[in-house]
């Protein structure tokens, strides 16, 4: 085991809506503009914020989720993403101490900060308070002695006098003010039913948004003091995570030629993917080929397997439906028995129809938009054998959608959901594994190796 000295900050807040995404993304872009190689990270399962982080830094945005991956993988995954960087910025999730429901501190920003031994910068919405801010910050700083709050950034400050009152109050709290952001027109980052609109759908406008965040943070924050705080973090214990199978010197090299070609859906309709998934597929010997179902009418030549992750197919249902040649190609691949792994949006795409529009027809099921948000962590076990998991494989996942599929499970379900929400969910038929559940394969690397092997032999 080695310890790696990566300067780092965790950007947290007392609650959602305080401005931590603006501050974290702005800090990433501001530090990158100063010539630093910045490693971007996001606490929790969120797929969208890391896209803005990647735009700010020019590096892959990565998630740190102690529920999906287990606390023991947080430091290794962080070190994997931060390799070769000068500084890392970790954006928190919800309020600092909010985690998985009923699980104590598990998956909270506070837990991740402790696992990384990282100082926390608390972003406080000060718009409706003055002296009370000291009590708020004191409470957050003293709640858990293992969490080190190294500074505060005050957001939505109304005037010079307001700032003066806030600073006077915080003098007694013993936590330095490292930035003050004035009330202003919000940086334009449009949202819809599942959060911010992904970067892939608005790249030019997203670039402008990130530049505006960087300008706001640069003008209002003490970047030198924030960088100095990041450099007070002690080394992170442990070794970087690797997608290469244990005991191997490198990626699997199949005998007799290249490994199986696995097509991975991308583009604006399918933006939800963890970078570690394609890294694991490549390390298991696959040739990973991205493609865009909105624009390409055929699967990549020689496709032996298909991965369709999450995203917003309901937004692009008309365009996906209109691409009849690709829908037919996906149905033909499924009929051949080739492995197909589909999560959430991928599940909808494989259905017979979505909101009345024809989809691939691989599954005898229909999908539709609803008003109800389904959201939360899930503890799951594979009901039977599939191309992705052996029966009994236990994985933790996350659901996040406003759609419903009827029926909710096939004759051979994908997962049995444990705990209070006991049910079966998803579909396994021939090589297809389709489910609403988003999983992080780093927690169970064997699923990627199993998938690649099935692609090789099917």
Long-range contacts (C-beta under 8 A, 24 or more apart in sequence): 1-237, 1-238, 1-239, 2-238, 2-239, 3-234, 3-235, 3-236, 3-237, 3-238, 4-79, 4-82, 4-235, 4-236, 4-240, 5-234, 5-235, 5-236, 6-39, 6-78, 6-79, 6-82, 6-85, 6-87, 6-88, 6-233, 6-235, 6-236, 7-86, 7-87, 7-88, 7-227, 7-230, 7-231, 7-233, 8-82, 8-87, 8-88, 8-89, 8-90, 8-116, 8-118, 8-119, 8-230, 8-233, 8-236, 9-87, 9-88, 9-89, 9-90, 9-118, 9-119, 9-120, 9-121, 9-150, 9-226, 9-229, 9-230, 9-233, 10-43, 10-90, 10-92, 10-109, 10-112, 10-113, 10-116, 10-118, 10-119, 10-120, 10-121, 11-89, 11-90, 11-91, 11-92, 11-120, 11-121, 11-123, 12-92, 12-95, 12-96, 12-109, 12-110, 12-113, 12-120, 12-121, 12-122, 12-123, 13-92, 13-95, 13-96, 13-122, 13-123, 13-124, 13-125, 14-95, 14-96, 14-122, 14-124, 14-125, 14-136, 14-140, 15-94, 15-95, 15-125, 16-94, 16-95, 17-125, 18-123, 18-124, 18-125, 18-155, 19-123, 19-125, 19-155, 19-156, 19-181, 20-91, 20-92, 20-123, 21-49, 21-52, 21-91, 21-189, 21-196, 22-155, 22-181, 22-187, 22-189, 22-213, 22-216, 22-217, 23-121, 23-123, 23-153, 23-155, 23-179, 23-181, 23-213, 23-217, 23-221, 24-53, 24-89, 24-90, 24-91, 24-92, 25-49, 25-52, 25-53, 25-56, 25-91, 25-210, 25-213, 25-214, 26-56, 26-210, 26-213, 26-214, 26-215, 26-216, 26-217, 26-218, 26-221, 27-89, 27-217, 27-221, 27-223, 27-226, 28-53, 28-56, 28-57, 28-89, 29-56, 29-57, 29-210, 29-211, 29-213, 29-214, 29-217, 30-214, 30-217, 30-218, 30-221, 30-223, 31-87, 31-89, 31-223, 31-227, 32-56, 32-57, 32-58, 33-214, 33-218, 34-223, 36-85, 36-86, 36-87, 36-227, 37-84, 37-85, 37-86, 37-87, 38-85, 38-86, 38-87, 38-88, 38-89, 39-81, 39-82, 39-85, 39-87, 39-88, 39-89, 40-81, 40-88, 40-89, 40-91, 41-78, 41-81, 41-82, 41-88, 41-89, 41-90, 41-91, 42-90, 42-91, 42-93, 43-90, 43-91, 43-92, 43-93, 43-107, 43-108, 43-109, 43-112, 44-93, 44-94, 44-107, 45-377, 45-398, 45-400, 45-438, 45-440, 46-93, 46-195, 47-198, 47-271, 47-272, 47-273, 47-274, 47-310, 48-194, 48-195, 48-196, 48-197, 48-198, 48-199, 48-271, 49-91, 49-196, 51-198, 51-199, 51-200, 51-206, 51-271, 52-189, 52-196, 52-199, 52-206, 52-209, 52-210, 53-89, 53-91, 54-199, 55-199, 55-203, 55-206, 55-207, 55-210, 56-210, 56-213, 56-214, 59-85, 60-275, 61-275, 62-274, 62-275, 62-276, 63-274, 63-440, 64-90, 64-112, 64-116, 65-107, 65-398, 65-440, 66-99, 66-106, 66-107, 66-108, 66-111, 66-112, 66-115, 67-99, 67-100, 67-103, 67-106, 67-107, 67-377, 67-396, 67-398, 68-107, 68-377, 68-396, 68-397, 68-398, 68-439, 68-440, 68-443, 69-440, 69-442, 69-443, 70-443, 71-106, 71-111, 71-115, 73-241, 73-442, 73-443, 74-112, 74-115, 74-116, 75-115, 75-116, 75-236, 75-237, 75-238, 76-238, 76-239, 76-240, 76-241, 77-241, 77-276, 77-442, 78-116, 78-236, 79-236, 79-238, 79-239, 79-240, 79-241, 80-240, 80-241, 80-242, 83-240, 87-227, 87-230, 88-230, 90-116, 90-118, 96-120, 96-122, 96-140, 96-147, 97-140, 97-143, 97-144, 100-377, 101-376, 101-377, 105-144, 107-377, 110-144, 110-146, 110-147, 113-147, 113-148, 114-144, 114-146, 114-147, 116-233, 116-236, 117-233, 117-234, 117-235, 117-236, 117-237, 118-233, 119-148, 119-149, 119-150, 119-151, 119-229, 119-230, 119-232, 119-233, 120-147, 120-148, 120-149, 120-150, 121-149, 121-150, 121-151, 121-152, 121-153, 121-178, 121-226, 121-229, 122-149, 122-151, 122-152, 122-153, 122-175, 123-152, 123-153, 123-155, 124-152, 124-153, 124-154, 124-155, 125-155, 125-156, 126-154, 126-155, 126-156, 126-157, 126-162, 126-166, 127-155, 127-156, 127-157, 127-158, 127-183, 130-162, 130-165, 130-166, 130-169, 131-165, 131-168, 131-169, 132-169, 133-166, 133-169, 133-170, 134-169, 134-170, 134-172, 134-173, 137-170, 137-173, 137-175, 138-173, 138-175, 141-173, 141-174, 141-175, 149-175, 150-175, 150-176, 150-229, 150-232, 151-175, 151-176, 151-177, 151-178, 151-179, 151-225, 151-226, 151-229, 152-176, 152-177, 152-178, 152-179, 153-177, 153-178, 153-179, 153-180, 153-181, 153-220, 153-221, 154-179, 154-180, 154-181, 155-181, 156-181, 156-182, 156-183, 157-181, 157-182, 157-183, 158-182, 158-183, 176-225, 178-221, 178-222, 178-225, 178-226, 178-229, 179-217, 179-220, 179-221, 179-222, 179-226, 180-220, 180-221, 181-216, 181-217, 181-220, 181-221, 182-220, 184-216, 187-212, 187-213, 187-216, 188-212, 192-315, 193-373, 193-402, 194-312, 194-400, 194-401, 194-402, 198-268, 198-271, 198-311, 198-312, 199-271, 200-266, 200-267, 200-268, 200-271, 201-268, 201-271, 201-312, 241-276, 241-442, 242-283, 243-276, 243-279, 243-280, 243-282, 243-283, 243-442, 243-445, 243-448, 244-283, 245-283, 245-284, 245-445, 245-449, 251-282, 251-283, 251-284, 251-285, 252-283, 252-284, 252-285, 252-452, 253-285, 254-285, 254-456, 258-287, 259-284, 259-285, 259-286, 259-287, 259-452, 259-456, 260-285, 260-286, 260-287, 260-304, 260-305, 260-452, 260-455, 260-456, 261-286, 261-287, 261-289, 261-300, 261-301, 261-302, 261-303, 261-304, 261-305, 262-286, 262-287, 262-288, 262-289, 262-303, 262-304, 262-305, 262-306, 262-307, 262-451, 262-452, 262-455, 263-289, 263-290, 263-291, 263-299, 263-300, 263-303, 263-305, 263-306, 263-307, 264-288, 264-289, 264-290, 264-291, 264-306, 264-307, 264-309, 265-290, 265-291, 265-292, 265-293, 265-306, 265-307, 265-308, 265-309, 265-346, 265-349, 266-290, 266-291, 266-292, 267-291, 267-292, 267-293, 267-294, 267-295, 268-292, 268-294, 268-311, 268-312, 268-316, 269-293, 269-294, 269-311, 269-312, 269-313, 269-315, 269-316, 269-319, 269-320, 269-345, 270-308, 270-309, 270-310, 270-311, 270-313, 270-345, 270-346, 271-310, 271-311, 271-312, 272-309, 272-310, 272-311, 272-343, 272-344, 272-345, 272-438, 273-309, 273-310, 274-440, 274-441, 274-442, 276-440, 276-441, 276-442, 277-307, 277-309, 277-441, 277-448, 280-441, 280-442, 280-445, 280-448, 280-449, 281-307, 281-448, 281-451, 281-452, 283-448, 284-448, 284-449, 284-451, 284-452, 284-453, 285-452, 285-456, 286-452, 286-455, 293-320, 293-323, 293-326, 293-349, 294-319, 294-320, 294-323, 296-326, 297-323, 297-325, 297-326, 297-329, 298-325, 298-326, 298-329, 299-326, 299-329, 299-330, 299-333, 303-333, 303-338, 304-338, 304-339, 304-455, 304-456, 304-458, 305-338, 305-339, 305-340, 305-341, 305-387, 305-431, 305-451, 305-452, 305-454, 305-455, 305-458, 306-330, 306-333, 306-338, 306-339, 306-340, 306-341, 307-340, 307-341, 307-342, 307-346, 307-451, 308-340, 308-341, 308-342, 308-343, 308-345, 308-346, 308-349, 308-350, 309-342, 309-343, 309-344, 309-345, 309-346, 309-438, 310-343, 310-344, 310-345, 310-346, 310-400, 310-438, 311-344, 311-345, 312-345, 313-345, 313-348, 313-349, 313-354, 313-359, 314-348, 314-354, 314-355, 314-369, 314-402, 314-403, 317-354, 317-355, 317-357, 317-359, 318-357, 320-349, 320-354, 320-357, 320-359, 321-354, 321-357, 321-358, 321-359, 327-358, 327-359, 327-360, 327-361, 330-360, 330-362, 331-360, 331-361, 331-362, 334-360, 334-362, 334-430, 334-431, 334-432, 335-430, 336-431, 336-458, 337-430, 337-431, 337-458, 338-431, 338-455, 338-458, 339-387, 339-388, 339-431, 339-432, 339-433, 339-451, 339-454, 339-455, 339-458, 340-387, 340-431, 340-432, 340-433, 340-434, 341-387, 341-388, 341-433, 341-434, 341-451, 342-432, 342-433, 342-434, 342-435, 343-434, 343-435, 343-436, 343-437, 343-438, 343-439, 344-399, 344-400, 344-401, 344-435, 344-436, 344-437, 344-438, 346-434, 347-405, 347-426, 347-427, 347-434, 347-435, 347-436, 348-403, 348-405, 350-427, 350-432, 350-434, 351-405, 354-403, 362-432, 362-434, 363-410, 363-427, 363-429, 363-432, 363-434, 364-410, 365-405, 365-406, 365-407, 365-410, 365-427, 366-405, 366-406, 367-403, 367-404, 367-405, 367-406, 368-403, 368-404, 368-406, 369-402, 369-403, 370-402, 370-403, 370-404, 371-402, 372-402, 372-404, 373-401, 373-402, 374-399, 374-400, 374-401, 374-402, 374-436, 375-399, 375-400, 376-421, 378-415, 378-417, 378-418, 378-419, 378-421, 378-437, 379-417, 379-418, 379-419, 380-415, 380-416, 380-417, 380-418, 380-425, 380-437, 380-439, 381-415, 381-416, 381-418, 382-414, 382-415, 382-416, 383-412, 383-413, 383-414, 383-415, 383-416, 383-424, 383-428, 384-412, 384-413, 384-428, 386-414, 386-428, 386-433, 387-431, 387-432, 387-433, 387-450, 387-451, 387-454, 387-455, 387-458, 388-433, 388-447, 388-450, 388-451, 389-433, 389-444, 389-447, 389-450, 390-450, 393-444, 393-446, 393-447, 395-437, 395-439, 395-443, 395-444, 395-447, 396-439, 396-443, 397-437, 397-438, 397-439, 398-437, 398-438, 398-439, 399-436, 399-437, 399-438, 400-438, 401-436, 405-436, 431-458
